[in-house]
Amino acid sequence: VLGPAGDPQVELIAVIRQYNLPLSFNDEVMEEVMALADTIDEKERGRREDLRELFTFTIDPASAKDFDDAISISKTHEGYTLWVHIADVAHYVKPGTKVFEEAVKRGNSFYFPKKVIPMLPERLSNLICSLRPDEDKLCMTVVTQFDLKGRIKNQKLVESVIRSNHRLSYEQVDELFEKGNSELPEELQTALEWSRELSAMLSETRRKAGYIYFDLPEIEYEYDLEGFVRRLTLAEETESHKLIENFMLVANEYTAEKLTQLSPATIYRVHEDPDPRKLERLGELLNHYGLQFIEAENINMALQYLLNSMPNADYHKVFDRMVLRSLKKAKYTTEHIRHFGLGMETYTHFTSPIRRLCDLVVHLLC
């Protein structure tokens, strides 16, 4: 007996019980985590690349508590340099430890309205590893040099120490991009403008490679203090979201390519090519509504053309989901298969080791 149906807290417990999710960490795990130092010793700092002087910022949802990625960027007459800093969780959570065993059982963090069941204890996820402003943190940093047209010239991965200067929300960044006037410091505004320029070029490169963009806003739920749904809104994917996505794709793709070359095995994030029969059925359905799906040798480009040919937002609301459902689901595997939806030959997840086991394992391999 959990309590009265309809009570948000009871409904939450019902879902947690239904999927047998863990509500706490055992004593052995907590002892291990409490023994971890929340400061960086000089020996560890000395063997890493010191990037604390770089101007660095994070962009996350306003409600986020764990920040596992940060950005630095510079621009010269030769091009851009982008640093994607990812929290070095693998430094603290290694195979053989109780914390790692528990992370393997959980697989990822679980997100509920107003509650998170984290993959790692909060001392790690919200404190030691989280890239909070004005604190020295250990990171794995992918450094990418681009020319002025956004083409990659050089890349490397380094173990680093960073110090974030600013914590931003997506809303703050979008406000700057839309209105121009902002109370943000000038140095930060400049860095965001450079980021915006580079992101636009990366978006164009991805489109040419076959990236399939769906216009599918997510439903956002707003709750009252008691946990009841107060309002539903549609969260559009804004320019700031796209910017972070583009930069994370750069880090993920590079990591996947290097591990393919150097590691005896690795985990890939793959998205297999669609089933031709499903695409045929999709084409027949679309024809009824005056839309043409012209099958071509390059299916990515054919789907891009279809999505771009829809006359208005109402069509996107209905048919984008149908197109999406005709594709296969993305998954993790050790087989080297391309990612159809992203138009990438080699791809993995590297940028969220605080909340996803795959990313943590990829960090350990790095």
Stockholm file with secondary structure:
# STOCKHOLM 1.0

chainA/1-366         VLGPAGDPQVELIAVIRQYNLPLSFNDEVMEEVMALADTIDEKERGRREDLRELFTFTIDPASAKDFDDAISISKTHEGYTLWVHIADVAHYVKPGTKVFEEAVKRGNSFYFPKKVIPMLPERLSNLICSLRPDEDKLCMTVVTQFDLKGRIKNQKLVESVIRSNHRLSYEQVDELFEKGNSELPEELQTALEWSRELSAMLSETRRKAGYIYFDLPEIEYEYDLEGFVRRLTLAEETESHKLIENFMLVANEYTAEKLTQLSPATIYRVHEDPDPRKLERLGELLNHYGLQFIEAENINMALQYLLNSMPNADYHKVFDRMVLRSLKKAKYTTEHIRHFGLGMETYTHFTSPIRRLCDLVVHLLC
#=GR chainA/1-366 SS CCCCTTCHHHHHHHHHHHTTCCCSCCHHHHHHHHTSCSSCCHHHHHTSEECTTSCCEEEECTTCCCCCEEEEEEEETTEEEEEEEEECGGGTCCTTSHHHHHHHHHCBCEEETTEEECSSCHIIIIIISSCCTTSEEEEEEEEEEECTTSCEEEEEEEEEEEECCEEEEHHHHHHHHHHCCCSSCHHHHHHHHHHHHHHHHHHHHHHHHTCCCCCCCEEEEEECTTSCEEEEEEECCCHHHHHHHHHHHHHHHHHHHHHHHHCSCCCEEEBCCCCHHHHHHHHHHHHHTTCCCCCCSSHHHHHHHHHHTCCSHHHHHHHHHHHHHTSCCCEEESSCCCBTTTTBSSCCCCSCTTTBHHHHHHHHHC
#=GC SS_cons         CCCCTTCHHHHHHHHHHHTTCCCSCCHHHHHHHHTSCSSCCHHHHHTSEECTTSCCEEEECTTCCCCCEEEEEEEETTEEEEEEEEECGGGTCCTTSHHHHHHHHHCBCEEETTEEECSSCHIIIIIISSCCTTSEEEEEEEEEEECTTSCEEEEEEEEEEEECCEEEEHHHHHHHHHHCCCSSCHHHHHHHHHHHHHHHHHHHHHHHHTCCCCCCCEEEEEECTTSCEEEEEEECCCHHHHHHHHHHHHHHHHHHHHHHHHCSCCCEEEBCCCCHHHHHHHHHHHHHTTCCCCCCSSHHHHHHHHHHTCCSHHHHHHHHHHHHHTSCCCEEESSCCCBTTTTBSSCCCCSCTTTBHHHHHHHHHC
//
